[in-house]
Amino acid sequence: MAQTDEFTLPPRERTHEETDAKCPNCGATVLFDPATGGLKCEYCGWSAEVPPPEEGREVCEMDFDTAESTGNYEWGAEKKMVICKSCGAQSVYDQLMVSDICPYCGATAVMQEVGQKSLAPNGVCPFEISGKQAEQRFRTWLGRRWFTPGKAKKSVRADRFTGVYMPYWTFDCNTTSNYSARYGKDRRVKQGDKYVTVTDWYSCSGVYSRFFDDVLVNASSRQQDSDVRKVEPYNLKKGVPYQPEFVAGFVSERYSVGLKSGWEKGRGRIRSSLESEIGEQIRTRYHADRVSGLNFSTRYANITYKYMILPLWMSSFRYKNKTYRFLVNGQTGKVGGKAPISWLRVLLAVAVGLAILLLLYYGLDVRV
């Protein structure tokens, strides 16, 4: 008996009607413009405001305990067929993609922002920095890198900037921490001809309460936390309810780090902050010089979350056959990334630092 190969076609999805709008003057695709916060035609300059959100819609906190979809979303595990309403072409995207550009006609393709297994975004912080401004910020950032070779600063050119809306979780919660620790107070004691520092140690315990607002967690498995954190923070107070017009002309993706995993990351950040703050409180309260053996347990209450998509410019440049990737915050213009290093400049800085230390040491020695 003959065998047949069986396969499943990806589900079909149409682009949002709002993003298929054409310029009334020239018929070109209308895109979101960071400079005006509205829609604009790049060919003839026609512009219009983004329609206001429906009455009553706002970027609000959601209750964590009642969230229905909390799992991770596997990037690339599933595909979808997207039909462009501008030209009718069918393109295959991975399920994480929320917006992109139609490869056939160049029209903006904004798909449904929520899948069967995922949540819809609460809000978006629209792009405020254009691609041209991002390039200017990059050149300023590179020019200030003291250890970067001068030749690189003058010669490198960034590749095409890609504007991406990245998925983020934000968390609010009340915390109450019971802690115990030892604090030390230093005193100078004369031993022979010299004075030495002696620390007297004491035990303490207490309760520390703190409300955390908008703890930011990267919800993309594509981007490393260490990379995106270099360009944080974002001003989330500028967030507005999600509308497909805001992502027109930009790439955007659905979260792949689920709500539950996002909260675990957020709780780790909260714990690091609590450790630092409790230690500082002990030092202040007891006029201590040092804190040791801090242990604490924390109760979390009234946990809420928001699912936001935030603007990011991505690009890279090559220098001496090596590629350097960098990011630019699409809201604030803050730049983060890696740059070439001149080891000659590093050695020079080390030599200067050692020379200063030696001068200080011998200067103090002469006075004594």
C-alpha positions, 0 to 999 in steps of 0.5 A: 500500500502506498504511503502518503506524507501527512502535514498540517498547514499553519493556521491562517491569519489576516492583518489588521484592517487599521494598518492597511490604510493607504495615503489619500494623496499617493496611495503609499502605506501609512506608517507610525511616525515617532517624531509626531506620535501619529501616522505619516506617509514617508513619500509625500509627507501626509500625516494624521493622528492615531485614533484615540482609544475606546472610551474606558480603555486604559493601561491597568494593572491585572491580578496575577493570581487570576491570570489564565495563561501563565506558561512560556511560549516556544519560539519557532515551534509553531507557524502561521500563514498571514494574508496581506490585505494590501496585495493578498500575498501569503507569508509564513511567520512564527507565532511570536510575530505580531508585526512586520513588513510584507516581503512582497508589497512592503505594506505594514503587516500587523497581525492579531496581538493575542494567540490561543495560548497567550495574553494580549498586551495591556499597553505600549510605549510608542517610539519617540526616537527615530532611526536617524536619531538613534544613529546620532545617539550611537555615534555620540555613545561610541565617541565617548568610549575612551578605550575605543580606538580613534580609527573606529570612532571615525570610520565605523558606520552602523548597519540598518536600524531595525525598530522592534517592540519588545515584550515586557512584564511589569510587576507591582506588589507589597512585601513584608520581610522578617530579617535577622543579622549581625552589625558591626561598629568599628573602633580604633585601638592602639597596639604598641606603636600602631593603631588597628581597627577592631569591630564589635559585633551585635545581633539584631532582627526586625521587619521591613515593609516595601511596595514595589512598583513596575518591576520590569522583566524582559519577556523575550527569549530572543534577547539576553537580559544583560543586553536589554538592561543596558538601555533600561529604564523606560518611562512606563507612565507614558504607556497608552492602551495598545492599538495596532497603529502604534506598531505599523512599520515596526517589528514586534513580537509576542512574549516567549517568557511566560507570566509565571517565569517572568514573576520568578525573574521579577521576584529575584530582582525584588529580593536583590533590592530588599537585601541591599535596602535592609542592609542599609536600614540596619547600618542607618538605625544602629550607626553601624559600619558593616553588616554580616549574616543577613537572613530574611524571608519575604511575604508577597501580597497584592501581586499585579502585572502588566504586559507591555511592548516597549520600543527598541532600535537594534543595529550593529557595525563591523570593525576589523572583521568583527561584528559589534551589536548594540541597542538604542532605547526607542523612548529615551535614546539610551545606548547599550552594547559592546565596542572595540577596545584598544588594549594600548589605551587600557595599558596606558590608563592602568599605568597612569592609575598606578603612577597616581597611587604611587605618588599618593603612597610616597607623599603620605609616607613622607609626611609621616 
